[in-house]
Amino acid sequence: MSIHEPFDAIFKALASPVRRQILDDLKDQPLTTGALCGHFADIDRCTVMQHLKVLEEAGLVIAERRGRERWNHLDAMPIQEIHDRWIGPHAAAATARLARFKHSVEAGQV
């Protein structure tokens, strides 16, 4: 497995608006699969479960069986890893460029 493959699975999982909504729904608390299905009136249970499987394979959701119920928990660590790897450094670089530009404008160099 290459170093990029786990990130590929995460980006694939995040590509779907339904899967992003599931993650948003799980942000504050774990939910049962039944509860999640109730959030998507236009999607059948089987399709929601397929989306959950993609999220689970990407490491974004952890499923826990309690009796007959399946509780789905958000694992935000992969998202944090994406932030640490790409978003944070790119945002810092862009902010630094803007700060240099601002100082140039204020100094009358532009």
N, C-alpha and C positions, 0 to 999 in steps of 0.2 A: 504494500500500500504506500503510495506516495504521500508526502506531507500535505498535498493539496486535496486529496480525496475526502477527508472529513469535512473540509470547508465546502467542497462541491456539493456534498449531501445537504449541508445546512442551507446553502444558497438555493438549491433545488427546492427544499422544503419551504423556504421563505418566498419563493416565486409565486405561490398560489395565494390569492386574496382570502380564500376560505381557510387555509392553514394559518395565515397571519391573524385572522379573526379568532380562530381557536386559541392561538397563543395569547391574544389580548384577553380572551375570556378566562384563561387560566392564570393571568397575571396576579390577581389578588388572592385566589384560593383554588385548591384542587376541586375538580368537578367530576361527577360520574359521566360515563359515556352517554347515558340517557339524558342527563341534564344538558350536555353539549348538543345532542341531537335536537333538543327542544329549541335551541338558539337558531336552528337552520330549518325553517318551515318548508323551504323549497328543495331540500336535499334529503334523500332517504338515509336511513340508519347505516346501511352498508357503505354508502359513499363517505359518510362522516368517519366510519371506522377505517376506511382506506386512507383517508387523510391523516388520521391519527397514527396509522402504521408508518407513513412516510415521516411524520414528525418524530416518532419513536426511533426509527432507524437513523435519523439525523442526530439523535441525542437531545432533542429539544423537549421531549415529553417522556416522563417516566410513568409507567402504568403500574398500579398496585391492585391486586385482587383482594377484595374483602367480601367473603361469601359469594353471593351472586353478582355483586357490583364490581365494576372496574373503575377505580379512581385514577384520574389523570392529573399529574403534577407537572408544572412547568419547570424545566431545568434551564435557567437563563445563562449558565456558564458558557455554552457555545456562542451565544450572542455577545457576551462580554469578550470572548476571545476574538471575535470579528472586530469588535470595537477597538480592542487593544492593538490588533494587527493592522487594520486599515483606517478606520474612521478617526481615531485619536491622532495618529501621526499625520494624516492628511489635513485634518482640521488645524492642527498646530502649525503645519507648514503654511497653510493658506492665511491663517491669522498673522503669522510673522511677515508674510509678504504684504498684507494690508497695512500692518503697523509701519513697515518701511516706507510704503507709498504715502501714508498719512504724514509721516515725518518729512518726507521729501516735499510734499505739497505745502506743509506749514513752513518749511524753510525756504520756499520759493524756488525750489530746484526743478519743478515740473511746469 
